[in-house]
Amino acid sequence: MSDNSFNMSLRKFLKTVGVTSQTEIEKAVRAAQANGTLPKGPLKAKAVITLEPIGMSHEIEGQISTQEA
């Protein structure tokens, strides 16, 4: 395994995850706001990354604020 090639591929994957996830979250929040179903307060969020061939699963939980700071 080439560490350089692995790191480049991993960074590309994570960049894609970040960008596409942000786009989908923004669309969903705006749609909920437009149809009046956006709850008050922060939104609970969870992301799961899996690498099935090696049995790896990583879960991240957090909150996304929809209120002005």
Backbone as XML, in Angstrom:
<?xml version="1.0"?>
<chain id="A" units="angstrom">
  <residue number="1" name="MET">
    <atom name="N" x="0.858" y="-1.189" z="0.000"/>
    <atom name="CA" x="0.000" y="0.000" z="0.000"/>
    <atom name="C" x="0.890" y="1.234" z="0.000"/>
  </residue>
  <residue number="2" name="SER">
    <atom name="N" x="0.567" y="2.157" z="-0.865"/>
    <atom name="CA" x="1.276" y="3.430" z="-0.928"/>
    <atom name="C" x="0.596" y="4.426" z="0.015"/>
  </residue>
  <residue number="3" name="ASP">
    <atom name="N" x="1.320" y="4.879" z="1.037"/>
    <atom name="CA" x="0.736" y="5.838" z="1.978"/>
    <atom name="C" x="0.274" y="7.107" z="1.280"/>
  </residue>
  <residue number="4" name="ASN">
    <atom name="N" x="1.037" y="7.596" z="0.332"/>
    <atom name="CA" x="0.685" y="8.833" z="-0.361"/>
    <atom name="C" x="-0.597" y="8.657" z="-1.163"/>
  </residue>
  <residue number="5" name="SER">
    <atom name="N" x="-0.681" y="7.571" z="-1.900"/>
    <atom name="CA" x="-1.874" y="7.303" z="-2.707"/>
    <atom name="C" x="-3.092" y="7.102" z="-1.811"/>
  </residue>
  <residue number="6" name="PHE">
    <atom name="N" x="-2.916" y="6.366" z="-0.705"/>
    <atom name="CA" x="-4.001" y="6.136" z="0.247"/>
    <atom name="C" x="-4.489" y="7.451" z="0.835"/>
  </residue>
  <residue number="7" name="ASN">
    <atom name="N" x="-3.585" y="8.295" z="1.291"/>
    <atom name="CA" x="-3.957" y="9.578" z="1.891"/>
    <atom name="C" x="-4.678" y="10.484" z="0.898"/>
  </residue>
  <residue number="8" name="MET">
    <atom name="N" x="-4.214" y="10.518" z="-0.342"/>
    <atom name="CA" x="-4.865" y="11.342" z="-1.369"/>
    <atom name="C" x="-6.277" y="10.829" z="-1.634"/>
  </residue>
  <residue number="9" name="SER">
    <atom name="N" x="-6.430" y="9.521" z="-1.750"/>
    <atom name="CA" x="-7.734" y="8.934" z="-2.023"/>
    <atom name="C" x="-8.685" y="9.171" z="-0.847"/>
  </residue>
  <residue number="10" name="LEU">
    <atom name="N" x="-8.186" y="9.020" z="0.378"/>
    <atom name="CA" x="-8.992" y="9.248" z="1.572"/>
    <atom name="C" x="-9.448" y="10.699" z="1.653"/>
  </residue>
  <residue number="11" name="ARG">
    <atom name="N" x="-8.550" y="11.629" z="1.418"/>
    <atom name="CA" x="-8.910" y="13.051" z="1.461"/>
    <atom name="C" x="-9.950" y="13.399" z="0.396"/>
  </residue>
  <residue number="12" name="LYS">
    <atom name="N" x="-9.806" y="12.814" z="-0.792"/>
    <atom name="CA" x="-10.785" y="13.062" z="-1.863"/>
    <atom name="C" x="-12.167" y="12.544" z="-1.445"/>
  </residue>
  <residue number="13" name="PHE">
    <atom name="N" x="-12.204" y="11.340" z="-0.868"/>
    <atom name="CA" x="-13.469" y="10.770" z="-0.406"/>
    <atom name="C" x="-14.101" y="11.653" z="0.666"/>
  </residue>
  <residue number="14" name="LEU">
    <atom name="N" x="-13.314" y="12.057" z="1.673"/>
    <atom name="CA" x="-13.848" y="12.870" z="2.766"/>
    <atom name="C" x="-14.311" y="14.242" z="2.281"/>
  </residue>
  <residue number="15" name="LYS">
    <atom name="N" x="-13.627" y="14.806" z="1.299"/>
    <atom name="CA" x="-14.059" y="16.087" z="0.729"/>
    <atom name="C" x="-15.422" y="15.908" z="0.055"/>
  </residue>
  <residue number="16" name="THR">
    <atom name="N" x="-15.580" y="14.828" z="-0.692"/>
    <atom name="CA" x="-16.859" y="14.542" z="-1.349"/>
    <atom name="C" x="-17.961" y="14.348" z="-0.320"/>
  </residue>
  <residue number="17" name="VAL">
    <atom name="N" x="-17.670" y="13.615" z="0.742"/>
    <atom name="CA" x="-18.646" y="13.409" z="1.816"/>
    <atom name="C" x="-19.074" y="14.748" z="2.403"/>
  </residue>
  <residue number="18" name="GLY">
    <atom name="N" x="-18.103" y="15.594" z="2.722"/>
    <atom name="CA" x="-18.404" y="16.884" z="3.334"/>
    <atom name="C" x="-19.240" y="17.781" z="2.442"/>
  </residue>
  <residue number="19" name="VAL">
    <atom name="N" x="-18.827" y="17.906" z="1.189"/>
    <atom name="CA" x="-19.511" y="18.812" z="0.264"/>
    <atom name="C" x="-20.923" y="18.307" z="-0.054"/>
  </residue>
  <residue number="20" name="THR">
    <atom name="N" x="-21.053" y="17.029" z="-0.374"/>
    <atom name="CA" x="-22.381" y="16.523" z="-0.733"/>
    <atom name="C" x="-23.312" y="16.482" z="0.476"/>
  </residue>
  <residue number="21" name="SER">
    <atom name="N" x="-22.768" y="16.162" z="1.646"/>
    <atom name="CA" x="-23.602" y="16.154" z="2.852"/>
    <atom name="C" x="-24.117" y="17.541" z="3.182"/>
  </residue>
  <residue number="22" name="GLN">
    <atom name="N" x="-23.258" y="18.535" z="3.078"/>
    <atom name="CA" x="-23.696" y="19.906" z="3.362"/>
    <atom name="C" x="-24.795" y="20.333" z="2.409"/>
  </residue>
  <residue number="23" name="THR">
    <atom name="N" x="-24.636" y="20.014" z="1.135"/>
    <atom name="CA" x="-25.645" y="20.377" z="0.136"/>
    <atom name="C" x="-26.991" y="19.716" z="0.459"/>
  </residue>
  <residue number="24" name="GLU">
    <atom name="N" x="-26.972" y="18.434" z="0.780"/>
    <atom name="CA" x="-28.217" y="17.709" z="1.080"/>
    <atom name="C" x="-28.867" y="18.205" z="2.362"/>
  </residue>
  <residue number="25" name="ILE">
    <atom name="N" x="-28.066" y="18.503" z="3.379"/>
    <atom name="CA" x="-28.612" y="19.031" z="4.633"/>
    <atom name="C" x="-29.248" y="20.396" z="4.400"/>
  </residue>
  <residue number="26" name="GLU">
    <atom name="N" x="-28.566" y="21.262" z="3.666"/>
    <atom name="CA" x="-29.118" y="22.589" z="3.376"/>
    <atom name="C" x="-30.444" y="22.479" z="2.635"/>
  </residue>
  <residue number="27" name="LYS">
    <atom name="N" x="-30.528" y="21.593" z="1.638"/>
    <atom name="CA" x="-31.780" y="21.420" z="0.889"/>
    <atom name="C" x="-32.899" y="20.925" z="1.798"/>
  </residue>
  <residue number="28" name="ALA">
    <atom name="N" x="-32.588" y="19.958" z="2.650"/>
    <atom name="CA" x="-33.612" y="19.395" z="3.535"/>
    <atom name="C" x="-34.100" y="20.421" z="4.555"/>
  </residue>
  <residue number="29" name="VAL">
    <atom name="N" x="-33.180" y="21.199" z="5.119"/>
    <atom name="CA" x="-33.566" y="22.214" z="6.104"/>
    <atom name="C" x="-34.402" y="23.309" z="5.441"/>
  </residue>
  <residue number="30" name="ARG">
    <atom name="N" x="-34.006" y="23.740" z="4.265"/>
    <atom name="CA" x="-34.778" y="24.778" z="3.563"/>
    <atom name="C" x="-36.173" y="24.277" z="3.192"/>
  </residue>
  <residue number="31" name="ALA">
    <atom name="N" x="-36.265" y="23.023" z="2.778"/>
    <atom name="CA" x="-37.571" y="22.446" z="2.438"/>
    <atom name="C" x="-38.457" y="22.364" z="3.682"/>
  </residue>
  <residue number="32" name="ALA">
    <atom name="N" x="-37.879" y="21.934" z="4.805"/>
    <atom name="CA" x="-38.648" y="21.866" z="6.051"/>
    <atom name="C" x="-39.097" y="23.252" z="6.489"/>
  </residue>
  <residue number="33" name="GLN">
    <atom name="N" x="-38.238" y="24.227" z="6.294"/>
    <atom name="CA" x="-38.603" y="25.608" z="6.648"/>
    <atom name="C" x="-39.735" y="26.104" z="5.751"/>
  </residue>
  <residue number="34" name="ALA">
    <atom name="N" x="-39.643" y="25.802" z="4.466"/>
    <atom name="CA" x="-40.655" y="26.263" z="3.517"/>
    <atom name="C" x="-42.025" y="25.633" z="3.774"/>
  </residue>
  <residue number="35" name="ASN">
    <atom name="N" x="-42.046" y="24.379" z="4.210"/>
    <atom name="CA" x="-43.350" y="23.746" z="4.427"/>
    <atom name="C" x="-43.792" y="23.765" z="5.892"/>
  </residue>
  <residue number="36" name="GLY">
    <atom name="N" x="-43.043" y="24.491" z="6.723"/>
    <atom name="CA" x="-43.448" y="24.697" z="8.103"/>
    <atom name="C" x="-43.183" y="23.538" z="9.051"/>
  </residue>
  <residue number="37" name="THR">
    <atom name="N" x="-42.311" y="22.620" z="8.674"/>
    <atom name="CA" x="-42.041" y="21.476" z="9.535"/>
    <atom name="C" x="-40.676" y="21.543" z="10.222"/>
  </residue>
  <residue number="38" name="LEU">
    <atom name="N" x="-39.976" y="22.643" z="10.082"/>
    <atom name="CA" x="-38.665" y="22.791" z="10.726"/>
    <atom name="C" x="-38.871" y="23.006" z="12.218"/>
  </residue>
  <residue number="39" name="PRO">
    <atom name="N" x="-38.363" y="22.091" z="13.054"/>
    <atom name="CA" x="-38.563" y="22.243" z="14.495"/>
    <atom name="C" x="-37.741" y="23.397" z="15.063"/>
  </residue>
  <residue number="40" name="LYS">
    <atom name="N" x="-38.176" y="23.899" z="16.200"/>
    <atom name="CA" x="-37.415" y="24.928" z="16.906"/>
    <atom name="C" x="-36.225" y="24.247" z="17.579"/>
  </residue>
  <residue number="41" name="GLY">
    <atom name="N" x="-35.146" y="24.989" z="17.723"/>
    <atom name="CA" x="-33.970" y="24.448" z="18.397"/>
    <atom name="C" x="-33.059" y="23.693" z="17.453"/>
  </residue>
  <residue number="42" name="PRO">
    <atom name="N" x="-31.976" y="23.172" z="18.005"/>
    <atom name="CA" x="-30.997" y="22.482" z="17.167"/>
    <atom name="C" x="-31.533" y="21.156" z="16.624"/>
  </residue>
  <residue number="43" name="LEU">
    <atom name="N" x="-30.966" y="20.756" z="15.505"/>
    <atom name="CA" x="-31.329" y="19.486" z="14.878"/>
    <atom name="C" x="-30.287" y="18.439" z="15.259"/>
  </residue>
  <residue number="44" name="LYS">
    <atom name="N" x="-30.729" y="17.291" z="15.753"/>
    <atom name="CA" x="-29.805" y="16.200" z="16.039"/>
    <atom name="C" x="-29.321" y="15.622" z="14.717"/>
  </residue>
  <residue number="45" name="ALA">
    <atom name="N" x="-28.019" y="15.409" z="14.616"/>
    <atom name="CA" x="-27.438" y="14.877" z="13.390"/>
    <atom name="C" x="-26.569" y="13.664" z="13.719"/>
  </residue>
  <residue number="46" name="LYS">
    <atom name="N" x="-26.514" y="12.739" z="12.770"/>
    <atom name="CA" x="-25.651" y="11.574" z="12.920"/>
    <atom name="C" x="-25.096" y="11.205" z="11.555"/>
  </residue>
  <residue number="47" name="ALA">
    <atom name="N" x="-23.811" y="10.925" z="11.504"/>
    <atom name="CA" x="-23.168" y="10.464" z="10.272"/>
    <atom name="C" x="-22.497" y="9.130" z="10.574"/>
  </residue>
  <residue number="48" name="VAL">
    <atom name="N" x="-22.594" y="8.218" z="9.641"/>
    <atom name="CA" x="-21.963" y="6.910" z="9.800"/>
    <atom name="C" x="-21.119" y="6.637" z="8.559"/>
  </residue>
  <residue number="49" name="ILE">
    <atom name="N" x="-19.866" y="6.320" z="8.790"/>
    <atom name="CA" x="-18.954" y="5.930" z="7.712"/>
    <atom name="C" x="-18.642" y="4.452" z="7.920"/>
  </residue>
  <residue number="50" name="THR">
    <atom name="N" x="-18.798" y="3.658" z="6.892"/>
    <atom name="CA" x="-18.489" y="2.241" z="7.001"/>
    <atom name="C" x="-17.521" y="1.821" z="5.902"/>
  </residue>
  <residue number="51" name="LEU">
    <atom name="N" x="-16.664" y="0.909" z="6.250"/>
    <atom name="CA" x="-15.807" y="0.225" z="5.282"/>
    <atom name="C" x="-16.124" y="-1.260" z="5.442"/>
  </residue>
  <residue number="52" name="GLU">
    <atom name="N" x="-17.159" y="-1.694" z="4.755"/>
    <atom name="CA" x="-17.668" y="-3.046" z="4.941"/>
    <atom name="C" x="-16.625" y="-4.141" z="4.728"/>
  </residue>
  <residue number="53" name="PRO">
    <atom name="N" x="-15.753" y="-4.024" z="3.718"/>
    <atom name="CA" x="-14.798" y="-5.123" z="3.501"/>
    <atom name="C" x="-13.848" y="-5.378" z="4.671"/>
  </residue>
  <residue number="54" name="ILE">
    <atom name="N" x="-13.648" y="-4.376" z="5.525"/>
    <atom name="CA" x="-12.749" y="-4.590" z="6.669"/>
    <atom name="C" x="-13.474" y="-4.469" z="8.006"/>
  </residue>
  <residue number="55" name="GLY">
    <atom name="N" x="-14.799" y="-4.399" z="7.973"/>
    <atom name="CA" x="-15.599" y="-4.408" z="9.189"/>
    <atom name="C" x="-15.477" y="-3.156" z="10.038"/>
  </residue>
  <residue number="56" name="MET">
    <atom name="N" x="-15.233" y="-2.021" z="9.416"/>
    <atom name="CA" x="-15.081" y="-0.768" z="10.157"/>
    <atom name="C" x="-16.354" y="0.058" z="10.059"/>
  </residue>
  <residue number="57" name="SER">
    <atom name="N" x="-16.778" y="0.612" z="11.198"/>
    <atom name="CA" x="-17.915" y="1.527" z="11.227"/>
    <atom name="C" x="-17.594" y="2.629" z="12.223"/>
  </residue>
  <residue number="58" name="HIS">
    <atom name="N" x="-17.790" y="3.873" z="11.794"/>
    <atom name="CA" x="-17.509" y="5.024" z="12.653"/>
    <atom name="C" x="-18.731" y="5.937" z="12.640"/>
  </residue>
  <residue number="59" name="GLU">
    <atom name="N" x="-19.232" y="6.254" z="13.828"/>
    <atom name="CA" x="-20.438" y="7.064" z="13.960"/>
    <atom name="C" x="-20.101" y="8.372" z="14.656"/>
  </residue>
  <residue number="60" name="ILE">
    <atom name="N" x="-20.631" y="9.453" z="14.113"/>
    <atom name="CA" x="-20.431" y="10.780" z="14.690"/>
    <atom name="C" x="-21.809" y="11.385" z="14.920"/>
  </residue>
  <residue number="61" name="GLU">
    <atom name="N" x="-22.031" y="11.890" z="16.137"/>
    <atom name="CA" x="-23.291" y="12.540" z="16.460"/>
    <atom name="C" x="-23.029" y="13.984" z="16.849"/>
  </residue>
  <residue number="62" name="GLY">
    <atom name="N" x="-23.974" y="14.849" z="16.542"/>
    <atom name="CA" x="-23.837" y="16.252" z="16.903"/>
    <atom name="C" x="-25.151" y="16.966" z="16.723"/>
  </residue>
  <residue number="63" name="GLN">
    <atom name="N" x="-25.071" y="18.277" z="16.785"/>
    <atom name="CA" x="-26.252" y="19.109" z="16.608"/>
    <atom name="C" x="-25.955" y="20.196" z="15.585"/>
  </residue>
  <residue number="64" name="ILE">
    <atom name="N" x="-26.992" y="20.551" z="14.851"/>
    <atom name="CA" x="-26.892" y="21.622" z="13.869"/>
    <atom name="C" x="-27.883" y="22.699" z="14.272"/>
  </residue>
  <residue number="65" name="SER">
    <atom name="N" x="-27.377" y="23.881" z="14.503"/>
    <atom name="CA" x="-28.230" y="24.994" z="14.899"/>
    <atom name="C" x="-28.861" y="25.629" z="13.671"/>
  </residue>
  <residue number="66" name="THR">
    <atom name="N" x="-30.148" y="25.943" z="13.786"/>
    <atom name="CA" x="-30.825" y="26.638" z="12.700"/>
    <atom name="C" x="-31.202" y="28.062" z="13.110"/>
  </residue>
  <residue number="67" name="GLN">
    <atom name="N" x="-30.763" y="28.454" z="14.294"/>
    <atom name="CA" x="-31.042" y="29.800" z="14.816"/>
    <atom name="C" x="-29.847" y="30.712" z="14.558"/>
  </residue>
  <residue number="68" name="GLU">
    <atom name="N" x="-30.116" y="32.002" z="14.491"/>
    <atom name="CA" x="-29.023" y="32.954" z="14.325"/>
    <atom name="C" x="-28.199" y="33.007" z="15.604"/>
  </residue>
  <residue number="69" name="ALA">
    <atom name="N" x="-26.899" y="33.169" z="15.424"/>
    <atom name="CA" x="-25.988" y="33.206" z="16.591"/>
    <atom name="C" x="-26.127" y="34.479" z="17.359"/>
  </residue>
</chain>
